[in-house]
Amino acid sequence: MSGTRHLDLLCHSAALRERAERVRQSAIRQRVVFEDQRDRFSAAFGWTAGTTRTHTTTLADYAAQNGRDGQAYAPTVVAFAASAGGLAPLTLILRELPAAFLPAVIVAMHTGPQSTLPRLLHRQCQLHVKYAESGERLAPGVVYVAPPLRHVVVDANRTLAVVERSKIHFARPSADWLFESVASTYGSAATAVVLSGCQRDGARGVIRMREAGSSVFVQDPKSAEASDMPMAAIATGAASAVLPPQMIASAIVDRIHLLDLDRLQREFEDPFAA
């Protein structure tokens, strides 16, 4: 065997080992997420899991092993729209998301100028919560809240832009504008959630999200303090599911799980794809 041929085989073998390790890490994450989801469903509905854990890996272990230093871009985004009556369901949903949740979360909630929403949410959930700032990249596992009376959108380079301008469709921040920007940047790797609120903010945006392949979860209007926003979103026909707040977190985790499985399948089918 020539030296060149031997070197080519060594490089091929090294690349294969590297890809196999990435796939192995992805498989670990799928198993952990599945077990976390199963446990939360068991706790919520009194189900018996029927199986026992055969390993000690936890979501916290995964986060520690793979580190989130804020330098990586979030692989997926979950964008929330909420207004009157939306704080309670928003808090409930964020509280149920695991500490190692890898998507970035963006919240467009209509509040007053003296709002302390990040502080309120931070006390209730395991994720880091902060006001969005222009120019910062969307990092995994961070909840970005639109500052009071300002719009927040996602630029093409997956950074945030906080914009001071007039209301859009009577809303500021505008969920429509946020959803449209997320759809353009993340496409099918995004999820929209419409919660309790007045008026129709978010209804136009969810249409764009669905056109881009995103999932759209809408709070059941029967459970909403103000049903205008959920009903408007449902009327568009873009809703993937209409759910009570206590089921939306599980739906989000399941959606992210499926996105990861799709990516994992592509890696197995073509492990050397660019």
Buried (B, 14 or more C-beta within 10 A) or exposed (E): EEEEEEEEEEEEEEEEEEBEEEBEEBBBBBBBBBBBBBEBBEEEEEEEEEEEEEEEBBBEBBBEEBEBEEEBEBBBBBBBBBBBBBBBBBBBBBBBBBBBBBBBBBBBBBBEEEBEBBEBBBEEBBBBBBBBEEEBBBBBBBBBBBBBBBBBBBBEEBBBBBBEEEEBBEBBBBBBBBBBBBBBBBEBBBBBBBBBBBBBBBBBBBBBBBEBEBBBBBBBBEBBBBBBBBBBBBEBEBBBEBBEBEBBBBBBBBBBBEBBBEEBEEBEEEBEEE
